[in-house]
Amino acid sequence: MALSLCAGMTSAQDTYESVDLGSSDLNGTARYVGMGGALSALGGDITTMGTNPAGTALFRHNEIALTLGGVFTDEKGQLGHDASRMSFDQAGIVFTMDQSDASGRGLQYLNFGINYMKKRNHLGNFNVANVGGLDAGNFSQTWQIADMANQAQNQGFKNEEWPEMAAYFTPTFTSAGVCNNDGVVGYDAVNDTYVGIPAQSAAYQRATYGSNSQFDFNLSFNVSNQYFWGLSLGVYSQNYKRQSFYAETSTGGRYYDVVNWYDSKADGFDIKFGFICRPIEDSPFRFGITVHTPIWYSMDDVNGWNFVDKGNNYQSPNLQYDPFRYSYRTPWKFGLSLGHTIGKDLAFGLEYELTDPSTARYFTEKWDRAPYFTYVNEKIKSSLKAQHTLKVGIECKIVPEFSLRVGYNFVSSPIKSTAFRMLDAWYDTYATETAYINWKDLHRVTLGFGYRFKGGYFDVAYQYQAQKGDFYAFDGDYTDAGKYYSFAPTSVKNNRSQLLATLGFSF
């Protein structure tokens, strides 16, 4: 069996990994989540140092908070992984330094804060028992594999030099022209090209797990109790894992399956700027402005596969100790927010965020990988679009000790409906996962309540997230005899719940 000459190289960087790296959950303290995260203008919550750093400038007492919770997916666990998990979501502290004088003008408070927050919980499970659209034409994963093989052949690479995906899935021949492995795709000897074999049925399973942690180091200023400024340094650490299983039966009864695994670790940083203003000095109405620089990530990836065909088991080399290193830059993020209170009983928050994932970029210091990264960055530009986030939240005090909260989030999809995962025959050495999901808009609804006691508080929140998507087991667009064929997607959901509780103390 042919072995790739690229044995030390992996590749999993693409449009869809880019979206995952740049996205965030709604997470933090239970009060923050209960109000849908719409606190960037209202401030006064530890979590805001990661959204609007000026929010901590409204503190007038030291405060410490700890949040624990659980995440529950609607889909049952896949590939031996659970459908729910407990979660350590937040821990933070704010120190206040009173600088006020009798005039009430100038610097009133200088505050410092540190906060840990789970930026993203990667828990997810998908099971597509019957991949739709296979009966609409000659659709099969082998069509995409054949395209990769032909691409490698057209680039002048010999069969024994091909990447693992093409070498194991396609027929290989001895120097005498005798086939020593017939693979899972067909071979047209007349035209010397590889062709796909129509599929009769296919199934797919996937499990994702791990998390992205965010640490914020915050400095904020209260000027005349009317202007609030803040700055946060964000430090990020990601551990993301994915496993998937794909099985396909051809119209001739031929069966094969492939298991893919992907492990990504990342460390990064950004800087966040925030401002809150009360335009009218004696009015509780305020507005906020936020600017987040891109997060610069340093990435380490390893990935591989296990392929079974006709009882033969082929496995990619173990790359666990040979990660591929590169850099990734997320897009800038901008935010506008409004906040208003009525007496001490009602608080309203409204927030809008804008970011453009199509401006995200991959970087590498390896000269031989530069063309591929240029290709991927161009794919990001053409496949992604601006993303809009709207947050709304209301808090009502029933009695001085008890509060009720409700919130809503709308997050538009950054993925264009025409996006697809296209593998490169040479650089995607061990990337045999052709599946992708074009996620649509995301909706979150939140509820919460809070109880305040002398010197502290206890808050609880619940959120439900609903999102639909179009699942494709492989890129199924192709042209045959002058006719264009398009593979029909399978509708999937990414629905999950979160329950969390916060215990905090003022001192």
C-alpha positions as CSV (number, residue, x, y, z in Angstrom):
1,M,0.0,0.0,0.0
2,A,1.4,3.4,-1.0
3,L,2.5,5.7,1.7
4,S,2.4,9.5,1.5
5,L,5.7,11.4,1.2
6,C,4.0,14.1,3.5
7,A,3.9,11.8,6.5
8,G,4.7,14.5,8.9
9,M,2.0,16.9,7.8
10,T,-1.5,17.3,8.9
11,S,-4.2,19.7,7.8
12,A,-7.6,20.6,9.2
13,Q,-7.6,24.3,8.8
14,D,-10.6,25.5,6.8
15,T,-13.7,27.7,6.8
16,Y,-15.6,25.6,9.4
17,E,-12.7,25.4,11.9
18,S,-12.4,29.2,11.5
19,V,-16.1,29.7,12.5
20,D,-15.7,27.5,15.6
21,L,-12.6,29.4,16.7
22,G,-14.3,32.8,16.4
23,S,-17.6,31.9,18.1
24,S,-18.7,32.3,21.7
25,D,-21.4,30.9,24.0
26,L,-23.6,33.0,26.2
27,N,-21.9,32.3,29.5
28,G,-20.8,34.0,32.7
29,T,-22.6,34.7,36.0
30,A,-26.2,33.6,36.3
31,R,-27.3,37.2,36.4
32,Y,-25.5,37.9,33.1
33,V,-27.0,34.8,31.4
34,G,-30.4,35.4,32.9
35,M,-30.6,38.8,31.3
36,G,-29.4,37.5,27.9
37,G,-26.0,39.1,28.3
38,A,-27.5,42.6,27.7
39,L,-25.4,44.2,30.5
40,S,-22.8,46.1,28.5
41,A,-24.4,49.5,29.2
42,L,-25.9,48.6,32.6
43,G,-22.6,47.2,33.9
44,G,-22.2,46.2,37.6
45,D,-21.5,42.5,36.8
46,I,-18.1,40.8,36.8
47,T,-18.8,39.1,33.5
48,T,-18.9,42.5,31.7
49,M,-15.1,42.8,31.9
50,G,-15.1,40.3,29.0
51,T,-17.7,42.2,27.0
52,N,-17.6,45.9,27.9
53,P,-14.6,46.4,30.3
54,A,-16.1,49.7,31.5
55,G,-18.9,47.7,33.2
56,T,-16.8,47.0,36.3
57,A,-16.3,50.8,36.8
58,L,-19.8,50.9,38.3
59,F,-18.7,48.8,41.2
60,R,-18.4,50.6,44.5
61,H,-17.5,47.6,46.7
62,N,-15.2,44.7,46.3
63,E,-16.9,41.6,44.9
64,I,-16.2,37.9,44.3
65,A,-18.3,35.4,42.4
66,L,-18.2,31.7,41.5
67,T,-20.5,30.0,38.9
68,L,-21.1,26.3,38.3
69,G,-23.6,24.7,35.9
70,G,-24.4,21.9,33.5
71,V,-24.9,21.7,29.7
72,F,-27.4,19.3,28.2
73,T,-27.7,18.5,24.4
74,D,-31.0,17.4,22.9
75,E,-29.2,14.7,20.9
76,K,-28.2,11.6,22.7
77,G,-24.5,10.9,23.2
78,Q,-22.5,9.5,20.2
79,L,-19.3,7.4,19.8
80,G,-19.1,6.7,23.5
81,H,-19.4,10.3,24.6
82,D,-22.0,11.8,27.0
83,A,-24.9,14.1,26.0
84,S,-24.4,16.3,29.1
85,R,-21.7,17.5,31.3
86,M,-21.1,19.5,34.5
87,S,-19.3,22.8,33.9
88,F,-17.2,25.2,35.9
89,D,-18.4,28.4,34.1
90,Q,-17.0,31.4,35.9
91,A,-14.9,32.7,38.8
92,G,-13.9,36.3,39.3
93,I,-13.1,39.1,41.7
94,V,-13.2,43.0,41.5
95,F,-11.3,45.3,43.8
96,T,-12.4,48.9,44.1
97,M,-10.4,51.9,45.1
98,D,-12.4,54.9,46.2
99,Q,-10.9,58.1,44.8
100,S,-13.9,60.4,45.4
101,D,-13.9,63.7,47.2
102,A,-16.6,66.1,48.3
103,S,-17.0,67.7,44.8
104,G,-18.0,64.4,43.2
105,R,-16.0,65.4,40.1
106,G,-13.1,63.8,38.5
107,L,-11.9,60.3,39.2
108,Q,-14.3,58.6,41.6
109,Y,-13.2,54.9,41.5
110,L,-10.3,53.1,40.1
111,N,-11.1,49.4,39.9
112,F,-9.2,46.2,39.2
113,G,-10.6,42.8,38.2
114,I,-9.7,39.3,37.2
115,N,-12.3,36.9,35.8
116,Y,-12.3,33.3,34.4
117,M,-15.1,32.4,32.0
118,K,-15.8,29.4,29.8
119,K,-16.0,31.2,26.4
120,R,-17.1,28.1,24.6
121,N,-18.3,24.7,25.6
122,H,-17.8,22.4,22.6
123,L,-20.1,19.7,23.8
124,G,-22.1,18.5,20.8
125,N,-23.6,15.3,19.3
126,F,-25.0,14.5,15.9
127,N,-26.5,11.4,14.4
128,V,-27.7,11.2,10.8
129,A,-28.9,7.6,10.5
130,N,-29.9,8.1,6.8
131,V,-28.0,10.7,4.8
132,G,-30.7,12.2,2.5
133,G,-30.4,12.8,-1.2
134,L,-28.5,9.7,-2.2
135,D,-31.4,8.4,-4.3
136,A,-31.5,11.6,-6.4
137,G,-28.5,10.7,-8.5
138,N,-25.0,9.2,-8.5
139,F,-24.1,10.8,-5.2
140,S,-21.4,9.4,-3.0
141,Q,-18.5,10.4,-0.9
142,T,-16.4,8.5,-3.5
143,W,-17.1,11.3,-6.0
144,Q,-15.2,13.7,-3.9
145,I,-12.4,11.2,-3.3
146,A,-12.2,10.6,-7.0
147,D,-11.9,14.3,-7.6
148,M,-9.1,14.5,-5.1
149,A,-7.3,11.6,-6.8
150,N,-7.6,13.2,-10.2
151,Q,-6.5,16.5,-8.8
152,A,-3.3,14.9,-7.5
153,Q,-2.7,13.1,-10.7
154,N,-3.2,16.3,-12.7
155,Q,-0.6,18.1,-10.5
156,G,1.9,15.5,-11.6
157,F,2.1,13.4,-8.4
158,K,2.6,9.7,-8.8
159,N,0.2,7.3,-7.1
160,E,2.8,6.3,-4.5
161,E,3.3,10.0,-3.6
162,W,-0.4,10.7,-3.0
163,P,-1.7,11.8,0.3
164,E,-3.1,9.0,2.4
165,M,-6.7,9.8,1.6
166,A,-6.2,9.3,-2.2
167,A,-3.8,6.4,-1.8
168,Y,-6.0,4.2,0.4
169,F,-9.4,5.1,-1.1
170,T,-8.3,4.7,-4.8
171,P,-7.0,1.8,-6.8
172,T,-3.2,1.4,-6.8
173,F,-1.1,-0.4,-9.3
174,T,2.3,-2.2,-9.4
175,S,5.0,-1.1,-11.9
176,A,3.6,-3.8,-14.2
177,G,0.2,-2.2,-14.2
178,V,-1.4,-4.8,-12.0
179,C,-4.0,-3.5,-9.5
180,N,-2.9,-4.4,-6.0
181,N,-5.7,-2.5,-4.2
182,D,-9.0,-1.7,-5.9
183,G,-10.0,0.9,-3.3
184,V,-13.6,2.2,-3.1
185,V,-13.7,4.4,-6.2
186,G,-13.8,3.3,-9.8
187,Y,-11.1,3.6,-12.4
188,D,-11.7,4.5,-16.1
189,A,-8.7,3.0,-17.8
190,V,-9.6,4.5,-21.2
191,N,-9.4,8.1,-19.9
192,D,-7.0,7.3,-17.0
193,T,-9.3,8.9,-14.5
194,Y,-10.9,7.9,-11.2
195,V,-14.7,8.0,-11.0
196,G,-17.1,7.7,-8.0
197,I,-19.4,4.8,-7.4
198,P,-23.1,5.6,-6.7
199,A,-24.1,5.1,-3.1
200,Q,-27.2,3.3,-1.9
201,S,-27.2,4.4,1.7
202,A,-24.9,6.2,4.2
203,A,-24.9,7.1,7.9
204,Y,-22.9,9.7,9.9
205,Q,-22.2,10.2,13.6
206,R,-20.1,12.9,15.3
207,A,-19.2,13.9,18.9
208,T,-17.4,17.1,19.9
209,Y,-16.1,18.0,23.3
210,G,-13.6,20.2,25.1
211,S,-13.8,23.9,25.8
212,N,-12.3,27.4,25.2
213,S,-11.4,29.2,28.4
214,Q,-11.2,33.0,28.7
215,F,-9.2,34.9,31.4
216,D,-9.7,38.7,31.6
217,F,-7.5,41.1,33.5
218,N,-9.4,44.4,33.8
219,L,-8.8,48.0,34.7
220,S,-11.6,50.5,34.8
221,F,-12.3,54.1,35.8
222,N,-15.3,56.0,37.1
223,V,-15.1,59.7,36.2
224,S,-17.7,62.0,37.9
225,N,-20.2,59.0,38.1
226,Q,-21.0,59.9,34.5
227,Y,-18.2,58.6,32.3
228,F,-16.9,55.0,32.7
229,W,-13.8,53.7,30.9
230,G,-12.4,50.2,30.9
231,L,-9.6,48.1,29.4
232,S,-9.2,44.3,29.5
233,L,-6.5,42.0,28.5
234,G,-8.0,38.6,27.4
235,V,-6.0,35.4,27.6
236,Y,-7.5,32.3,25.9
237,S,-6.8,28.6,26.1
238,Q,-8.6,26.1,23.9
239,N,-8.8,22.3,23.9
240,Y,-11.1,21.0,21.2
241,K,-11.7,17.4,20.2
242,R,-13.8,15.9,17.5
243,Q,-14.6,12.3,16.5
244,S,-16.8,11.2,13.5
245,F,-17.9,8.0,11.9
246,Y,-19.1,7.7,8.2
247,A,-20.3,4.5,6.6
248,E,-21.4,4.1,3.0
249,T,-22.9,1.2,1.0
250,S,-22.7,1.4,-2.8
251,T,-25.4,0.3,-5.2
252,G,-23.4,-2.9,-5.8
253,G,-23.4,-3.8,-2.1
254,R,-19.9,-2.6,-1.4
255,Y,-19.4,-1.3,2.1
256,Y,-16.8,0.8,3.8
257,D,-16.5,3.0,6.8
258,V,-14.1,5.6,8.1
259,V,-13.5,7.1,11.5
260,N,-11.9,10.5,11.8
261,W,-10.4,12.2,14.8
262,Y,-9.2,15.8,15.3
263,D,-7.5,17.4,18.3
264,S,-6.8,21.1,18.4
265,K,-5.0,23.1,21.2
266,A,-4.7,26.8,21.1
267,D,-3.5,29.8,23.2
268,G,-4.3,33.4,22.4
269,F,-4.8,36.9,23.5
270,D,-6.7,40.1,22.7
271,I,-7.4,43.6,24.1
272,K,-10.9,44.9,24.8
273,F,-11.8,48.6,25.1
274,G,-15.1,49.8,26.7
275,F,-16.9,53.1,27.4
276,I,-20.2,53.8,29.2
277,C,-21.8,57.3,29.4
278,R,-24.7,58.8,31.1
279,P,-25.5,61.7,28.6
280,I,-27.7,63.4,31.2
281,E,-26.0,63.6,34.6
282,D,-29.1,63.0,36.7
283,S,-30.7,60.4,34.4
284,P,-30.2,56.6,34.8
285,F,-30.2,56.2,31.0
286,R,-26.7,55.2,29.6
287,F,-25.1,53.9,26.4
288,G,-22.0,51.8,25.9
289,I,-19.4,51.4,23.1
290,T,-17.0,48.4,22.9
291,V,-14.2,47.5,20.6
292,H,-12.5,44.1,20.7
293,T,-9.2,43.5,18.8
294,P,-8.8,40.2,17.0
295,I,-7.8,37.2,19.1
296,W,-4.3,36.0,18.0
297,Y,-4.1,32.2,18.4
298,S,-1.1,30.0,18.3
299,M,-2.4,26.6,17.2
300,D,-1.3,22.9,17.5
301,D,-3.4,20.4,15.5
302,V,-3.2,16.6,15.2
303,N,-5.7,14.5,13.2
304,G,-6.0,11.1,11.6
305,W,-8.3,8.4,10.5
306,N,-9.1,4.7,10.5
307,F,-10.5,3.2,7.2
308,V,-12.2,-0.2,6.9
309,D,-12.9,-1.8,3.5
310,K,-13.6,-5.5,2.8
311,G,-12.4,-6.5,6.2
312,N,-9.1,-4.7,5.8
313,N,-8.2,-2.0,8.3
314,Y,-6.0,0.9,7.3
315,Q,-4.9,3.6,9.8
316,S,-3.1,6.8,9.4
317,P,0.2,7.1,11.3
318,N,0.0,8.2,14.9
319,L,0.7,12.0,14.9
320,Q,-0.1,12.6,18.5
321,Y,3.5,13.8,19.2
322,D,3.9,15.5,15.8
323,P,1.4,18.4,15.8
324,F,1.2,20.9,13.0
325,R,1.7,24.5,14.3
326,Y,0.3,27.6,12.8
327,S,-1.4,30.9,13.8
328,Y,-4.9,32.2,13.5
329,R,-6.4,35.6,13.8
330,T,-10.1,36.2,14.5
331,P,-12.0,39.2,13.2
332,W,-12.5,42.5,15.1
333,K,-15.7,42.9,17.1
334,F,-17.7,46.1,17.7
335,G,-20.6,46.7,20.0
336,L,-23.2,49.3,20.9
337,S,-25.5,49.0,23.9
338,L,-28.2,50.9,25.8
339,G,-29.3,50.6,29.4
340,H,-32.0,52.2,31.6
341,T,-33.3,51.7,35.0
342,I,-36.6,52.8,36.6
343,G,-36.1,53.4,40.2
344,K,-34.6,50.4,41.9
345,D,-37.1,47.9,40.6
346,L,-36.6,47.7,36.8
347,A,-33.6,47.5,34.5
348,F,-33.6,47.2,30.7
349,G,-30.6,46.3,28.5
350,L,-30.2,46.2,24.7
351,E,-27.0,45.4,22.9
352,Y,-25.8,45.0,19.3
353,E,-22.5,43.4,18.2
354,L,-21.0,43.3,14.8
355,T,-18.1,41.1,13.6
356,D,-17.1,39.9,10.1
357,P,-15.7,36.3,10.1
358,S,-14.8,36.6,6.4
359,T,-11.8,38.8,7.6
360,A,-10.3,36.0,9.8
361,R,-7.0,34.7,8.6
362,Y,-4.6,31.7,9.0
363,F,-0.8,32.2,9.0
364,T,2.2,29.9,8.9
365,E,5.9,30.2,8.9
366,K,6.4,27.1,6.7
367,W,7.1,28.3,3.2
368,D,5.8,25.1,1.6
369,R,2.4,25.5,3.3
370,A,2.0,29.2,2.3
371,P,0.1,28.4,-0.9
372,Y,-2.4,26.3,0.9
373,F,-3.0,28.9,3.6
374,T,-3.5,31.5,0.9
375,Y,-6.1,29.1,-0.7
376,V,-7.9,28.6,2.7
377,N,-8.0,32.4,3.4
378,E,-9.5,33.0,0.0
379,K,-12.1,30.4,0.8
380,I,-12.9,32.1,4.1
381,K,-13.5,35.4,2.2
382,S,-15.8,33.8,-0.2
383,S,-17.7,31.5,2.2
384,L,-18.3,33.7,5.2
385,K,-20.1,36.9,5.9
386,A,-20.7,39.6,8.5
387,Q,-22.4,38.3,11.7
388,H,-24.9,40.3,13.8
389,T,-25.8,39.6,17.4
390,L,-28.7,41.2,19.2
391,K,-29.1,40.8,23.0
392,V,-32.2,41.9,25.1
393,G,-32.6,41.6,28.8
394,I,-35.0,42.7,31.6
395,E,-34.6,42.5,35.4
396,C,-37.5,43.1,37.8
397,K,-37.3,43.3,41.6
398,I,-40.4,41.7,43.0
399,V,-39.3,42.7,46.5
400,P,-35.9,44.1,47.5
401,E,-34.4,40.6,48.1
402,F,-35.8,38.8,45.0
403,S,-35.3,39.6,41.3
404,L,-36.7,37.9,38.1
405,R,-34.8,38.1,34.8
406,V,-35.5,37.3,31.2
407,G,-33.4,37.6,28.1
408,Y,-33.2,36.8,24.4
409,N,-30.3,36.5,21.9
410,F,-30.4,36.5,18.1
411,V,-27.1,35.5,16.4
412,S,-27.1,35.5,12.6
413,S,-25.3,32.8,10.7
414,P,-21.8,33.8,9.4
415,I,-21.9,31.0,6.8
416,K,-23.2,31.6,3.3
417,S,-25.7,29.0,2.0
418,T,-23.3,28.3,-0.9
419,A,-20.3,27.4,1.4
420,F,-18.9,23.9,1.2
421,R,-15.9,21.9,2.6
422,M,-13.4,21.4,-0.2
423,L,-10.3,19.3,0.5
424,D,-7.0,19.8,-1.2
425,A,-5.6,16.6,-2.6
426,W,-2.0,17.3,-1.6
427,Y,-2.1,19.4,1.6
428,D,-5.0,17.6,3.4
429,T,-2.8,14.7,4.1
430,Y,-4.9,13.0,6.8
431,A,-8.1,15.0,6.4
432,T,-10.7,12.3,5.3
433,E,-13.6,14.1,7.0
434,T,-15.6,15.5,4.1
435,A,-18.8,16.2,6.2
436,Y,-19.8,19.8,7.0
437,I,-22.8,21.7,8.3
438,N,-24.0,25.1,7.1
439,W,-25.6,26.4,10.3
440,K,-28.4,28.9,10.2
441,D,-29.3,31.7,12.7
442,L,-29.1,30.9,16.4
443,H,-31.7,31.8,19.0
444,R,-31.3,31.8,22.8
445,V,-34.0,32.3,25.4
446,T,-33.0,32.8,29.0
447,L,-34.7,33.0,32.4
448,G,-33.3,33.7,35.9
449,F,-33.9,34.8,39.4
450,G,-31.8,36.2,42.1
451,Y,-31.8,36.4,45.9
452,R,-29.8,39.0,47.8
453,F,-28.8,38.6,51.4
454,K,-26.6,40.7,53.7
455,G,-23.1,40.7,52.2
456,G,-23.9,38.5,49.2
457,Y,-26.3,37.0,46.6
458,F,-27.3,33.8,45.0
459,D,-28.5,33.7,41.3
460,V,-29.8,30.9,39.1
461,A,-30.3,31.0,35.3
462,Y,-31.5,28.7,32.6
463,Q,-31.0,29.2,28.8
464,Y,-32.2,27.2,25.8
465,Q,-30.4,27.4,22.5
466,A,-32.0,26.5,19.2
467,Q,-30.3,26.3,15.8
468,K,-31.0,24.5,12.6
469,G,-28.5,23.6,9.9
470,D,-28.0,21.9,6.5
471,F,-25.8,18.8,6.8
472,Y,-23.8,17.5,3.9
473,A,-21.8,14.3,4.2
474,F,-19.6,15.4,1.4
475,D,-19.4,18.0,-1.3
476,G,-22.1,16.8,-3.8
477,D,-22.1,19.4,-6.5
478,Y,-20.8,18.1,-9.8
479,T,-21.3,18.4,-13.6
480,D,-21.9,15.3,-15.8
481,A,-22.5,15.4,-19.5
482,G,-23.2,19.1,-19.4
483,K,-25.8,18.8,-16.6
484,Y,-25.4,20.2,-13.1
485,Y,-26.3,18.1,-10.1
486,S,-26.6,19.2,-6.5
487,F,-26.7,17.0,-3.5
488,A,-29.7,17.6,-1.2
489,P,-28.8,18.3,2.4
490,T,-30.2,16.7,5.5
491,S,-31.7,19.0,8.1
492,V,-30.1,18.8,11.5
493,K,-30.5,20.7,14.8
494,N,-28.1,22.1,17.4
495,N,-30.4,22.5,20.4
496,R,-29.1,22.4,24.0
497,S,-29.9,23.7,27.5
498,Q,-27.8,25.1,30.2
499,L,-28.5,25.5,33.9
500,L,-26.1,27.5,36.1
501,A,-25.9,29.1,39.6
502,T,-23.8,31.8,41.0
503,L,-22.7,32.5,44.6
504,G,-21.3,36.0,45.2
505,F,-20.1,38.1,48.1
506,S,-19.4,41.8,48.5
507,F,-16.8,43.0,51.0
